[in-house]
């Protein structure tokens, strides 16, 4: 009991120290590293957001960038066309993303597996074409947003969104809705037999993911001061979020954050060395993840005997 409490206390202390370092980072380093850290936080937030529907609910959303685009364009239109302050425009974008998730989720979440994945991708492509042909959004030429006075602002906005998304992943499994979502993920037929209605709970997970993506989209739009349909309605956002979640550990609170930190840091280093090595590394990494650690780094960390024992077990299981 004492050891368990001591382990919990150590984890809380480590988390508090990490947050303190994150809050003080802009004062400790230069603009280049602040910008790099902002990008890492953005993808950490996306991974945590995708984890809500892809990890906890078990629904692979390949079209999650649809909600990033909704958040980005709502924020951009309100700021550029109506001079709405950024915080209000950001919340409006996230709210509209949730509305879209509820409406589309009522239809798409009746599908399962690869059918759901393909349908969400189609939904994103429809929104991309819609944004490219509307005068309000600037069409294919995109639109410009006002320039912020302080660059550090975006770092703290991304930090806040990332903390919110990670907190959602931390508390969801402890709530009644989290138990229902987990039951549906493991065996939907059995969950229905127990009286759990799957669709409302799946919509909750889908909407939570959409809210995070909508917030990230709004901050992204203001950060880069320019958006166009191919940039924000881009499947690459979802793919990177998926890889980071799988690397860190799906259905865990901090696994996606760890995955984003490690992979984006490696991405930066390898890109400066060689684009070829960068692409080869990440392609090989995905293959190795599927074979040796389908539950990510979190699974290796929890394995008895440590990482080497887990790798040996994976080799035996796959007969390698």
Secondary structure, 3 states (H helix, E strand, C coil): CHHHHHHHHHHHHHHHHHHHHHHHHHHHCCHHHHHHHHHHHHHHHHHHHHHHHHHHCCCCCCCCHHHHHHHHHHHHHHHHHHCCCHHHHHHHHHHHHHHHHHHHHHHHCCCCHHHHHHHHHHHHHHHHHHHHCCCCCCHHHCEECCCCCCCHHHHHHHHHHHHHHHHHHHHHCCCHHHHHHHHHHHCHHHHHHCCCCHHHHHHHHHHHHHHHHHHHHHHHHHHHCEECHHHHCCHHHHHHHHHHHHHHCCCCCCHHHHHHHHHHHHHHHHHHHCHHHHHHHHHHHHHHHHHHCCCHHHHHHHCCCHHHHHHHHHHHHCCC
